[in-house]
Amino acid sequence: MARTPIWKSITEALKAEIAKGQYVPGDKLPTEATLSSRFGVNRHTVRHALKSMSDEGIVHARRGAGVFVTQVPTDYPIGKRVRFHQNLISAGRVPAKEILSLETRLANPTERHTLHLGADDMVHVYEGLSLSDGQPVAVFRSVFPARRFPNILLHLQQTKSVTEAVRRAGVTDYTRASTRLKAKRATATQALHLRISEGAPILHTTGVNVDLDNRPIEFGETWFAGDRITLTLDAD
């Protein structure tokens, strides 16, 4: 089994300390000399680790001043009502979404089972990127039954909001019926979208939203950048 490069271990250690609040936005990280001594490596290795974190937007260097933290993870409640914009606004962040693709296709077996569809039923698929303060925090996929929501892709193109799109389609409220969480490693494509290293830790969630009659309206998958989002359980 291949050994993890030392610079990656340093990166993960510093990310963990930032996630725990040991360093907050604006804080200066220890100097290269201090980090070299702490981890028992040369400055080149430390510089490589800091460059990787800078590429991900976690830290930034100020010429002649040092390296500073630019972000900490955003709390993201997972409960009966999961609303991206509301969650980020509550956390004091500015939410945004980018559309990656909108398509209509035949439902796969998992989607048919989850959305209670037939073998020949079609689904509308919305894939996109979620941002917090302009920083990508998640890649997502939302799948809707096409027969029930014939115009939802148009609504999504206009609003980028699932809540607003289903409201325009006649669903005034919906709740989360189930959520599953799993730790994974970022694929090359996910890493590109999230501006992280391939193989970096991510959190994969799958969820089913239902209307007030308990009929499934959306099957969603989200891949969160592990060091940018802290998933919390909402008792409500």
Secondary structure, 3 states (H helix, E strand, C coil): CCCCCHHHHHHHHHHHHHHCCCCCCCCECCCHHHHHHHHCCCHHHHHHHHHHHHHCCCEEEECCCEEEECCCCEEEEECCCCCHHHHHHHCCCCEEEEEEEEEEEECCHHHHHHHCCCCCCEEEEEEEEEEECCEEEEEEEEEEECCCCCCHHHHHHHHCCHHHHHHHCCCCCCEEEEEEEEEEECCHHHHHHHCCCCCCEEEEEEEEEECCCCCEEEEEEEEEECCCEEEEECCC
